[in-house]
Amino acid sequence: MPNFYYLIAGSIMALTLIIAIFLRGLYRERTSVLFFVLVFVVWVCASVDVISGGVHNSSFKELLYMIYFITRNSTLTIYTLYCVSLMDIWHRIKNDPVKMLAIFLPYAVVMLMTLVNPITQAVYFIDQLGGYHRGEGMGVLYIIAFYQLIFLIFIIIKNRKLLSKTSFVILMSFAPINMLLVLVQMFDTNLRVEVFGTVVVTIVLAVSVHRPEEYVDNVVGVQSNIAFDINTRRSTDAGRPVTIIAFKFINNNVLQKNIGWDMYSSLLRKLGDRMKQINELSGAKADIYYLDKGTFAIVAADTRYSAMYNFGHMLSDYVAEPIKLDKMEVMLDTRICLINYPHDISTLEKLNSFIATYENKIPEDKGFVVLSDISESKDFRMRNDMDIIISRGISGHNFQMYYQPIYSFEKQRFTSAEALIRLIDEEYGFVSPAVFIPVAEQNGAIHQIGDFVIEEVCKFIASPSFKQLGVDYIEVNLSAVQCLEANLAEKIDLILARYGVSPAQINLEITETSADYDPDITNRNIDKLVEKGFTFSLDDYGTGYSNIKRVVSLPLDIVKLDKTLVDEMDNDLMWIVIRNTVGMLKRMKKKVLVEGVEQEKALEAFKKLGCDYIQGFFFSKPLPEKEFVRFINKSLEPKGEK
């Protein structure tokens, strides 16, 4: 009498694995779907084998055995497809008719023999007493099964470089274990260990190779950056071209700090869910990954280019509008780029580098761009070469200091200026600070650039020409990255000492973003600099999520209202905001500087509000050092009241 204990145990184990996969939602991408199907088929096979042992009706038993043979003989084919998908070589298989036949022709023969068996009884037959007997064609099924196992071994060994050592060993074990168990059951039909052994190997696969839960971002509900790294490397090693949509919202840090982690997580989940919907609507059949810090990657086969193009436009349209979160709405500042890899970007290292920094390389005014459409433009080439340009700028002395005069209402003259760095490259000409500063902050060059700025400003202040200008101090910008330097205060102090410049002659500008990076380190640096006699301004106030708490907590002498407020001064409601903001700052004993003033109307309006300083094109654009000196000297000539 057959021993069903192995079958019962195997059925329970497989069912447990199915429930775990289903409850955790680990069945969405192609490889996981194939694994889920494999486990399900093995469970049906084991369960049917158990049930058939207690059935005596010949017709019903015939049906159960047919289901058993269909599922049992499907296992190897599904497992082979799973391995092909895991190694990401499906593009090689589907384009090779010989390999397609090698996989599916034997399977078709087995299915045909099984389906016509009630007529031919070549594989098995049930006698009148309900007894099971093997037919003369059973040997054909064994031969085909051994062929499939050998072909599976060939596929895995040939592509072993696409697998880790552990994955290779475990995937390979499926074949010899099944061979052994088939031989055991072929000679002893009462020892039902064949399906049980398959279940055990499948469970080992689940815990050591497949492990989809490790490759899913549980917050967003899409695949993780680990999965992206593994899958793109496999695609690269397998020579499979893919189409990638890189999606990033660059106001990620600001949103996370201002709406809180719970709402930020809801935003990420909403984006992930919407991308899944667009995936279905566009027919892209893509894998969606969350890479961290507001960055997603959507990856599909290169044959899905048209669908991915539609995906990009649909995604761009979605994020062009405010996204509703509970009782609030948020606006994303996004960059979306479609990449053909490896056609547009040749190596995996370059791809990863591009995705990490591409927001600095594509036009800001376009919601969705195709990399191949812009890659030949001068602007893109300049942005893409920015690391080289910055390095060339440092070594070739291509950086220059400009100064924009700042007018004091109280003293009725120019009492200070903002130092602004400019980069004139030998190949690309003028390079905007808005382009090279973010890249310099990412690659670390900002430290050298920052040192250059302070050095040049001190050199200028120490010069005889500066001393005749009546300028009290120069404003110097500190980037967010500079604010994190452990020895920032000591370094600046040493540079000033070298030129005999007093801290009172330097006013340091920081932005709210600078204070957000690491408040503890930033505050320590600011406190040290204040102790040494430096003063501080808060730049760009009125943009983004301006935080009055920061104005209160930081030792600020001046708050600089951003040009965007000036541009909105004709809006009655905005003017109320501006007026109240200035009044509040004045009551807090802060001096107020207005940036971006270009017309006399604005000058007079802010003068009436009690603002202290004006900076803008109404007086002068930023000027090179010699032109700045001439401008100030000319302004000191007697010519009546300003």
C-alpha positions as CSV (number, residue, x, y, z in Angstrom):
1,M,0.0,0.0,0.0
2,P,1.4,3.4,-0.9
3,N,2.9,5.6,1.8
4,F,1.0,8.9,1.7
5,Y,2.7,10.6,4.6
6,Y,5.3,12.2,2.4
7,L,2.5,13.4,0.1
8,I,0.4,14.9,2.9
9,A,3.5,16.6,4.4
10,G,4.4,18.0,1.0
11,S,0.9,19.2,0.3
12,I,0.7,21.1,3.6
13,M,4.2,22.6,3.2
14,A,3.4,23.8,-0.4
15,L,0.0,25.2,0.8
16,T,1.7,27.1,3.6
17,L,4.2,28.6,1.1
18,I,1.4,29.6,-1.2
19,I,-0.5,31.4,1.6
20,A,2.7,33.2,2.6
21,I,3.4,34.4,-0.9
22,F,-0.2,35.5,-1.4
23,L,-0.6,37.3,1.9
24,R,2.6,39.3,1.4
25,G,1.8,40.1,-2.2
26,L,5.0,38.6,-3.6
27,Y,3.6,37.5,-6.9
28,R,3.6,40.7,-9.1
29,E,6.7,40.7,-11.3
30,R,7.4,38.0,-13.9
31,T,9.9,35.9,-11.9
32,S,7.7,35.9,-8.8
33,V,4.7,35.0,-10.9
34,L,6.5,32.0,-12.3
35,F,7.7,30.9,-8.8
36,F,4.1,31.3,-7.5
37,V,2.8,29.1,-10.4
38,L,5.5,26.5,-9.7
39,V,4.5,26.2,-6.0
40,F,0.8,26.1,-6.9
41,V,1.3,23.4,-9.5
42,V,3.4,21.3,-7.1
43,W,0.7,21.7,-4.4
44,V,-2.0,20.6,-6.8
45,C,0.1,17.6,-7.8
46,A,0.7,16.5,-4.2
47,S,-2.9,17.2,-3.1
48,V,-4.4,15.2,-6.1
49,D,-2.0,12.3,-5.4
50,V,-3.2,12.2,-1.8
51,I,-6.9,12.4,-2.7
52,S,-6.6,9.7,-5.4
53,G,-5.5,7.2,-2.7
54,G,-8.9,7.4,-1.1
55,V,-11.0,7.3,-4.2
56,H,-12.5,4.1,-5.6
57,N,-14.7,5.4,-8.4
58,S,-12.8,4.5,-11.6
59,S,-13.9,7.6,-13.6
60,F,-13.1,10.0,-10.8
61,K,-9.8,8.3,-10.2
62,E,-9.1,8.6,-13.9
63,L,-9.7,12.3,-13.8
64,L,-7.5,12.7,-10.7
65,Y,-4.6,10.8,-12.3
66,M,-4.9,13.0,-15.4
67,I,-4.6,16.1,-13.3
68,Y,-1.7,14.6,-11.5
69,F,0.2,13.8,-14.7
70,I,-0.5,17.2,-16.2
71,T,0.7,19.1,-13.1
72,R,3.7,16.7,-12.4
73,N,4.9,16.9,-16.0
74,S,4.5,20.7,-16.1
75,T,6.8,21.2,-13.1
76,L,10.0,20.8,-15.0
77,T,9.0,23.2,-17.8
78,I,7.8,25.8,-15.3
79,Y,11.0,25.5,-13.3
80,T,13.0,25.9,-16.5
81,L,11.1,29.1,-17.3
82,Y,11.6,30.3,-13.8
83,C,15.4,29.8,-14.1
84,V,15.4,31.6,-17.5
85,S,13.5,34.5,-15.9
86,L,15.7,34.6,-12.8
87,M,18.8,34.7,-15.0
88,D,17.1,37.3,-17.3
89,I,17.9,35.5,-20.5
90,W,14.3,35.2,-21.9
91,H,15.3,37.5,-24.7
92,R,17.8,35.0,-25.9
93,I,15.5,32.1,-25.7
94,K,12.5,33.6,-27.4
95,N,14.6,34.7,-30.4
96,D,16.1,31.2,-30.8
97,P,13.7,28.7,-32.5
98,V,15.9,25.8,-31.6
99,K,15.8,26.6,-27.9
100,M,12.1,27.3,-27.9
101,L,11.5,23.9,-29.4
102,A,13.9,22.3,-26.9
103,I,11.8,23.7,-24.1
104,F,8.2,23.4,-25.4
105,L,8.2,20.4,-27.9
106,P,8.9,17.8,-25.2
107,Y,6.3,19.4,-23.0
108,A,3.8,19.3,-25.9
109,V,4.4,15.6,-26.5
110,V,3.9,14.8,-22.8
111,M,0.7,16.9,-22.6
112,L,-0.7,15.2,-25.8
113,M,0.1,11.7,-24.4
114,T,-1.6,12.6,-21.1
115,L,-4.7,14.1,-22.7
116,V,-5.3,11.2,-25.1
117,N,-4.5,8.6,-22.5
118,P,-8.2,7.9,-21.7
119,I,-8.4,6.6,-25.2
120,T,-4.9,5.0,-25.7
121,Q,-4.2,4.0,-22.1
122,A,-0.5,4.2,-23.2
123,V,0.7,6.1,-20.0
124,Y,-1.5,4.4,-17.3
125,F,-4.8,2.7,-16.9
126,I,-7.2,2.0,-14.1
127,D,-8.6,-1.5,-13.7
128,Q,-12.1,-2.4,-12.7
129,L,-11.1,-2.6,-9.1
130,G,-9.7,0.9,-9.2
131,G,-6.1,-0.3,-9.3
132,Y,-3.4,1.9,-11.0
133,H,-1.2,0.4,-13.6
134,R,1.6,1.9,-15.8
135,G,1.2,1.7,-19.5
136,E,3.8,0.9,-22.1
137,G,4.2,4.6,-22.9
138,M,5.4,5.4,-19.4
139,G,8.9,4.9,-20.4
140,V,8.6,7.7,-23.0
141,L,7.6,10.1,-20.2
142,Y,10.7,9.1,-18.1
143,I,12.9,9.6,-21.2
144,I,11.5,13.0,-21.8
145,A,11.8,13.9,-18.1
146,F,15.5,13.0,-18.1
147,Y,16.0,15.0,-21.3
148,Q,14.3,18.0,-19.7
149,L,16.5,17.7,-16.6
150,I,19.7,17.5,-18.7
151,F,18.6,20.5,-20.8
152,L,17.9,22.4,-17.6
153,I,21.4,21.6,-16.3
154,F,22.9,22.8,-19.6
155,I,21.0,26.1,-19.4
156,I,22.1,26.8,-15.8
157,I,25.7,25.9,-16.4
158,K,26.0,27.9,-19.6
159,N,24.7,31.0,-17.8
160,R,26.3,30.4,-14.4
161,K,28.0,33.8,-14.5
162,L,24.6,35.4,-14.1
163,L,24.1,33.7,-10.7
164,S,25.7,33.9,-7.3
165,K,27.5,30.8,-6.2
166,T,24.7,30.0,-3.7
167,S,22.0,30.5,-6.4
168,F,23.9,28.3,-8.8
169,V,24.3,25.4,-6.4
170,I,20.6,25.5,-5.3
171,L,19.2,25.8,-8.8
172,M,21.4,23.0,-10.0
173,S,20.3,20.8,-7.0
174,F,16.8,20.6,-8.4
175,A,17.9,18.4,-11.3
176,P,19.9,15.6,-9.5
177,I,17.4,15.5,-6.6
178,N,14.5,15.1,-9.0
179,M,16.5,12.5,-11.0
180,L,17.2,10.5,-7.9
181,L,13.6,10.7,-6.6
182,V,12.2,9.7,-10.1
183,L,14.4,6.6,-10.0
184,V,13.4,5.7,-6.5
185,Q,9.7,6.0,-7.3
186,M,10.1,4.3,-10.6
187,F,11.3,1.1,-8.8
188,D,9.2,1.5,-5.7
189,T,5.7,2.9,-6.5
190,N,4.6,2.7,-2.9
191,L,7.3,5.1,-1.7
192,R,5.7,8.4,-2.7
193,V,8.7,10.7,-2.3
194,E,9.0,12.3,-5.7
195,V,6.6,15.2,-5.2
196,F,7.7,15.6,-1.6
197,G,11.3,16.1,-2.7
198,T,10.2,18.7,-5.2
199,V,8.3,20.6,-2.5
200,V,11.4,20.6,-0.2
201,V,13.6,21.9,-3.0
202,T,11.0,24.6,-3.8
203,I,11.0,25.7,-0.1
204,V,14.8,25.9,-0.1
205,L,14.6,28.0,-3.3
206,A,12.1,30.4,-1.5
207,V,14.3,31.0,1.5
208,S,17.7,31.1,-0.1
209,V,17.4,32.2,-3.8
210,H,14.0,33.7,-4.6
211,R,13.4,35.8,-1.4
212,P,11.2,38.4,-3.1
213,E,10.4,40.1,0.3
214,E,14.0,41.3,0.4
215,Y,13.6,43.0,-3.0
216,V,10.4,44.8,-2.2
217,D,10.2,48.3,-0.6
218,N,7.6,47.8,2.1
219,V,6.8,51.5,2.4
220,V,6.2,52.2,-1.3
221,G,4.9,48.7,-2.3
222,V,7.2,48.4,-5.4
223,Q,10.6,46.7,-5.9
224,S,13.6,48.1,-4.0
225,N,16.9,49.5,-5.0
226,I,18.5,46.1,-4.2
227,A,16.3,44.5,-6.8
228,F,17.1,47.2,-9.3
229,D,20.8,46.7,-8.8
230,I,20.6,42.9,-9.2
231,N,18.2,43.0,-12.2
232,T,20.0,45.7,-14.2
233,R,23.3,43.9,-13.6
234,R,21.7,40.6,-14.9
235,S,20.3,42.4,-17.9
236,T,23.7,43.9,-18.6
237,D,25.5,40.5,-18.2
238,A,22.9,38.8,-20.3
239,G,23.1,41.5,-23.0
240,R,19.4,42.4,-22.8
241,P,18.6,45.9,-23.9
242,V,16.0,47.7,-21.7
243,T,14.1,50.9,-21.7
244,I,14.2,52.9,-18.4
245,I,12.2,55.8,-17.2
246,A,14.0,57.7,-14.4
247,F,11.6,59.7,-12.2
248,K,12.7,62.0,-9.4
249,F,11.1,64.7,-7.4
250,I,13.9,67.0,-6.4
251,N,12.0,68.8,-3.6
252,N,12.1,65.4,-1.7
253,N,14.0,66.7,1.3
254,V,11.8,69.8,1.8
255,L,8.6,67.7,1.6
256,Q,9.9,65.1,4.0
257,K,10.8,67.7,6.6
258,N,7.6,69.8,6.2
259,I,4.8,67.2,5.9
260,G,6.2,64.6,8.2
261,W,7.2,61.0,7.7
262,D,3.7,59.5,7.8
263,M,2.4,61.9,5.1
264,Y,5.6,61.5,3.1
265,S,5.2,57.7,3.2
266,S,1.6,58.1,2.0
267,L,2.9,60.3,-0.9
268,L,5.4,57.6,-1.9
269,R,2.7,54.8,-1.8
270,K,0.4,57.0,-3.8
271,L,3.1,57.5,-6.4
272,G,3.9,53.8,-6.5
273,D,0.2,52.9,-6.9
274,R,-0.3,55.4,-9.6
275,M,2.7,54.0,-11.5
276,K,1.2,50.5,-11.3
277,Q,-2.0,51.9,-12.8
278,I,-0.1,53.6,-15.6
279,N,1.8,50.4,-16.2
280,E,-1.4,48.6,-16.8
281,L,-3.0,51.4,-18.9
282,S,0.1,51.9,-21.1
283,G,0.8,48.2,-21.6
284,A,4.4,48.7,-20.7
285,K,4.7,45.5,-18.6
286,A,7.5,47.2,-16.7
287,D,9.1,46.5,-13.4
288,I,8.8,49.5,-11.0
289,Y,11.6,50.3,-8.4
290,Y,11.9,52.8,-5.7
291,L,15.6,53.7,-5.4
292,D,15.4,56.1,-2.4
293,K,15.3,59.9,-1.9
294,G,12.3,60.5,-4.2
295,T,13.8,58.5,-7.1
296,F,12.0,55.8,-9.0
297,A,13.1,53.7,-12.0
298,I,10.6,52.0,-14.4
299,V,12.3,49.2,-16.5
300,A,10.8,47.3,-19.4
301,A,12.2,45.4,-22.4
302,D,13.4,47.6,-25.2
303,T,10.6,46.1,-27.4
304,R,8.2,48.1,-25.2
305,Y,9.6,51.5,-26.1
306,S,6.4,52.9,-27.5
307,A,4.4,51.8,-24.4
308,M,7.2,53.3,-22.2
309,Y,7.0,56.5,-24.1
310,N,3.3,56.7,-23.3
311,F,4.0,55.7,-19.7
312,G,6.4,58.7,-19.4
313,H,3.8,61.2,-20.8
314,M,1.0,59.8,-18.6
315,L,3.2,60.0,-15.5
316,S,4.3,63.6,-16.4
317,D,0.6,64.6,-16.8
318,Y,-0.2,63.1,-13.4
319,V,2.5,64.9,-11.4
320,A,1.9,68.2,-13.3
321,E,-1.1,68.7,-10.9
322,P,-1.1,68.9,-7.1
323,I,-1.3,65.4,-5.4
324,K,-3.9,65.1,-2.7
325,L,-2.9,63.7,0.6
326,D,-5.6,63.4,3.2
327,K,-6.4,67.1,3.9
328,M,-3.5,68.7,2.0
329,E,-2.1,68.9,-1.5
330,V,1.5,68.8,-2.4
331,M,3.3,69.9,-5.6
332,L,6.2,67.8,-6.9
333,D,9.2,69.4,-8.7
334,T,9.9,66.5,-11.0
335,R,12.4,65.4,-13.6
336,I,11.5,62.5,-15.9
337,C,13.8,61.0,-18.4
338,L,13.5,58.0,-20.8
339,I,16.7,56.1,-21.4
340,N,17.5,53.3,-23.9
341,Y,20.1,51.2,-22.1
342,P,22.8,50.4,-23.3
343,H,22.2,52.5,-26.5
344,D,22.1,55.9,-24.8
345,I,24.4,55.0,-21.9
346,S,27.0,52.4,-22.5
347,T,27.8,50.9,-19.1
348,L,26.0,50.0,-15.9
349,E,28.3,52.3,-13.8
350,K,27.5,55.3,-16.1
351,L,23.8,54.4,-15.9
352,N,23.8,54.4,-12.1
353,S,25.8,57.7,-12.1
354,F,23.4,59.3,-14.5
355,I,20.3,58.3,-12.5
356,A,21.9,59.6,-9.4
357,T,22.5,63.1,-10.9
358,Y,20.4,63.5,-14.0
359,E,18.3,66.2,-12.6
360,N,21.3,68.5,-13.0
361,K,21.7,67.5,-16.7
362,I,18.2,67.8,-18.3
363,P,16.2,71.0,-19.0
364,E,14.2,72.2,-16.0
365,D,11.3,73.5,-18.0
366,K,10.3,70.1,-19.6
367,G,8.2,67.6,-17.7
368,F,9.4,64.6,-19.6
369,V,12.4,64.2,-21.9
370,V,13.8,61.4,-24.0
371,L,17.6,61.2,-23.5
372,S,18.4,60.5,-27.2
373,D,16.5,63.7,-28.2
374,I,18.6,66.0,-26.0
375,S,22.0,64.2,-25.7
376,E,23.5,66.0,-28.7
377,S,22.5,69.5,-27.6
378,K,25.2,71.8,-26.2
379,D,23.3,72.3,-23.0
380,F,23.1,68.6,-22.2
381,R,26.7,68.0,-23.2
382,M,27.7,70.8,-20.9
383,R,25.7,69.5,-18.0
384,N,26.9,66.0,-18.6
385,D,30.5,67.1,-18.6
386,M,30.1,69.2,-15.5
387,D,32.5,67.2,-13.4
388,I,35.2,67.7,-16.0
389,I,34.3,71.4,-16.4
390,I,34.5,72.0,-12.6
391,S,37.8,70.1,-12.4
392,R,39.1,72.1,-15.4
393,G,37.8,75.3,-13.7
394,I,39.8,74.6,-10.5
395,S,43.0,73.6,-12.2
396,G,42.8,76.2,-15.0
397,H,41.7,79.2,-12.8
398,N,38.4,79.5,-14.8
399,F,36.5,80.7,-11.8
400,Q,36.0,84.5,-11.4
401,M,34.5,86.6,-8.6
402,Y,31.7,89.1,-9.4
403,Y,30.2,91.5,-6.9
404,Q,26.7,93.0,-6.8
405,P,26.3,96.3,-4.9
406,I,23.9,96.5,-2.0
407,Y,22.3,99.9,-1.3
408,S,21.6,101.1,2.3
409,F,18.5,103.4,2.7
410,E,19.9,104.6,6.1
411,K,23.3,105.7,4.8
412,Q,22.1,106.5,1.2
413,R,25.0,104.7,-0.4
414,F,26.3,101.3,-1.2
415,T,27.6,99.8,2.0
416,S,28.1,96.2,1.0
417,A,28.1,93.8,-1.9
418,E,27.3,90.1,-2.5
419,A,30.2,88.0,-3.8
420,L,29.1,85.8,-6.6
421,I,31.2,83.2,-8.3
422,R,31.2,82.7,-12.1
423,L,32.7,80.0,-14.2
424,I,33.9,80.8,-17.7
425,D,34.9,77.5,-19.4
426,E,37.2,77.3,-22.4
427,E,34.8,75.1,-24.3
428,Y,31.3,76.0,-23.2
429,G,31.8,79.7,-22.2
430,F,29.7,81.0,-19.3
431,V,28.4,78.3,-17.0
432,S,25.6,79.3,-14.7
433,P,26.1,78.8,-10.9
434,A,22.6,77.2,-10.9
435,V,24.1,74.4,-13.0
436,F,27.6,73.9,-11.5
437,I,26.9,74.5,-7.8
438,P,24.6,71.5,-7.3
439,V,27.1,69.2,-9.1
440,A,30.0,70.6,-7.1
441,E,28.0,69.9,-3.9
442,Q,27.4,66.3,-5.0
443,N,31.0,65.5,-6.1
444,G,32.7,67.4,-3.2
445,A,34.3,70.1,-5.3
446,I,32.3,72.7,-3.5
447,H,34.8,72.7,-0.7
448,Q,37.6,73.8,-3.0
449,I,35.3,76.3,-4.7
450,G,34.2,77.6,-1.3
451,D,37.8,78.0,-0.2
452,F,38.5,79.9,-3.5
453,V,35.6,82.3,-2.9
454,I,36.7,83.2,0.7
455,E,40.3,83.5,-0.4
456,E,39.5,85.8,-3.3
457,V,37.1,87.9,-1.2
458,C,39.7,88.4,1.5
459,K,42.3,89.2,-1.1
460,F,39.9,91.9,-2.5
461,I,39.1,93.3,1.0
462,A,42.8,93.6,1.8
463,S,43.6,95.4,-1.4
464,P,44.1,99.2,-1.4
465,S,41.3,99.7,-4.0
466,F,38.7,98.2,-1.6
467,K,39.7,100.4,1.3
468,Q,38.7,103.6,-0.7
469,L,35.2,102.3,-1.5
470,G,33.5,102.9,1.9
471,V,32.1,99.3,1.7
472,D,31.6,97.9,5.2
473,Y,31.5,94.2,4.4
474,I,31.1,91.6,1.6
475,E,28.4,89.0,1.8
476,V,29.7,85.4,1.1
477,N,27.5,82.5,0.5
478,L,28.0,79.2,2.4
479,S,26.6,76.1,0.7
480,A,24.7,73.4,2.6
481,V,27.7,71.1,2.2
482,Q,30.2,73.7,3.5
483,C,28.0,74.1,6.6
484,L,28.7,70.4,7.4
485,E,32.6,70.8,7.5
486,A,33.9,69.9,10.9
487,N,36.6,72.6,10.8
488,L,34.7,75.3,8.9
489,A,35.1,78.1,11.5
490,E,38.8,77.4,12.0
491,K,39.5,77.3,8.2
492,I,37.7,80.6,7.5
493,D,39.4,82.2,10.5
494,L,42.9,81.1,9.1
495,I,42.1,82.6,5.7
496,L,41.1,85.9,7.2
497,A,44.1,86.0,9.4
498,R,46.4,85.4,6.4
499,Y,45.1,88.6,4.7
500,G,44.5,90.7,7.9
501,V,40.7,90.8,7.3
502,S,38.4,91.3,10.3
503,P,35.4,89.0,10.7
504,A,33.2,92.2,10.7
505,Q,34.1,92.6,7.1
506,I,32.5,89.3,6.1
507,N,28.8,88.6,6.3
508,L,28.0,84.9,5.7
509,E,24.9,84.0,3.9
510,I,23.1,80.7,4.4
511,T,19.8,79.3,3.1
512,E,17.1,77.5,5.0
513,T,18.2,74.3,3.1
514,S,21.7,74.7,4.6
515,A,20.2,74.7,8.1
516,D,18.1,71.6,7.3
517,Y,20.9,69.2,6.2
518,D,22.2,68.5,9.6
519,P,20.9,71.1,12.1
520,D,23.3,70.0,14.9
521,I,26.5,70.3,12.9
522,T,25.3,73.5,11.1
523,N,24.3,75.2,14.4
524,R,27.7,74.3,16.0
525,N,29.5,75.9,13.0
526,I,27.3,79.0,13.1
527,D,27.8,79.4,16.9
528,K,31.6,79.1,16.5
529,L,31.6,81.7,13.7
530,V,29.4,84.1,15.6
531,E,31.8,83.8,18.6
532,K,34.6,84.8,16.3
533,G,32.7,87.9,15.2
534,F,31.0,86.9,12.0
535,T,27.5,88.0,11.2
536,F,24.9,86.0,9.2
537,S,22.2,86.6,6.7
538,L,19.3,84.2,5.7
539,D,19.1,84.1,1.9
540,D,16.1,83.4,-0.3
541,Y,13.5,83.9,2.4
542,G,10.0,83.6,1.0
543,T,10.7,80.7,-1.3
544,G,9.6,77.1,-0.8
545,Y,8.6,76.3,2.8
546,S,9.9,79.3,4.6
547,N,10.1,78.5,8.3
548,I,9.7,81.4,10.8
549,K,11.0,79.1,13.6
550,R,14.4,79.1,11.8
551,V,14.5,82.8,11.7
552,V,13.9,82.9,15.4
553,S,16.4,80.2,16.3
554,L,19.4,81.2,14.1
555,P,21.6,84.2,15.1
556,L,20.7,86.3,12.0
557,D,21.4,89.9,11.5
558,I,19.8,90.2,8.0
559,V,16.9,88.4,6.3
560,K,17.0,88.6,2.5
561,L,13.6,88.6,0.8
562,D,13.7,86.6,-2.4
563,K,13.1,88.1,-5.8
564,T,9.9,86.0,-6.2
565,L,8.2,88.2,-3.6
566,V,9.2,91.3,-5.5
567,D,7.8,89.8,-8.7
568,E,4.4,89.3,-6.9
569,M,4.2,92.8,-5.3
570,D,1.3,93.9,-7.7
571,N,-0.8,91.1,-6.4
572,D,-2.9,92.7,-3.6
573,L,-3.1,89.6,-1.5
574,M,0.6,88.9,-1.9
575,W,1.4,92.5,-0.9
576,I,-0.4,92.0,2.3
577,V,1.8,89.0,3.0
578,I,5.0,90.9,2.1
579,R,4.0,93.9,4.2
580,N,3.2,91.7,7.3
581,T,6.4,89.7,6.7
582,V,8.6,92.8,6.7
583,G,6.7,94.2,9.8
584,M,7.2,90.9,11.6
585,L,11.0,90.8,10.8
586,K,11.4,94.4,11.9
587,R,9.7,93.8,15.2
588,M,12.1,90.9,15.7
589,K,15.0,93.4,15.3
590,K,16.1,91.9,12.0
591,K,17.4,94.0,9.1
592,V,15.6,93.3,5.8
593,L,17.3,93.2,2.5
594,V,15.2,92.9,-0.7
595,E,16.7,91.1,-3.6
596,G,15.9,91.3,-7.3
597,V,14.7,95.0,-7.4
598,E,14.6,96.2,-11.0
599,Q,12.2,99.1,-11.0
600,E,12.0,102.4,-9.1
601,K,8.4,101.6,-8.2
602,A,9.6,98.5,-6.2
603,L,12.4,100.5,-4.7
604,E,10.0,103.2,-3.3
605,A,7.5,100.6,-2.1
606,F,10.0,98.7,-0.1
607,K,11.5,101.9,1.2
608,K,8.1,102.9,2.6
609,L,7.8,99.5,4.3
610,G,11.0,100.2,6.2
611,C,13.3,97.8,4.5
612,D,17.0,98.4,5.2
613,Y,18.8,97.3,2.0
614,I,18.1,96.9,-1.7
615,Q,20.0,94.6,-4.1
616,G,19.1,94.2,-7.8
617,F,19.5,95.3,-11.4
618,F,17.9,98.7,-10.6
619,F,21.3,99.6,-9.4
620,S,23.6,97.1,-11.1
621,K,24.1,93.6,-12.2
622,P,26.9,91.6,-10.7
623,L,30.2,93.0,-11.8
624,P,33.8,91.8,-12.1
625,E,36.1,93.2,-9.4
626,K,37.6,96.0,-11.5
627,E,34.2,97.1,-12.8
628,F,32.7,96.9,-9.3
629,V,35.4,99.3,-8.0
630,R,34.7,101.7,-10.8
631,F,31.0,101.6,-10.2
632,I,31.3,102.3,-6.5
633,N,33.8,105.1,-7.0
634,K,31.5,106.7,-9.5
635,S,28.6,106.4,-7.1
636,L,30.7,108.3,-4.5
637,E,31.1,111.3,-6.8
638,P,28.9,114.3,-5.8
639,K,25.6,114.1,-7.8
640,G,22.8,114.8,-5.4
641,E,20.8,112.5,-3.3
642,K,20.1,109.0,-4.6
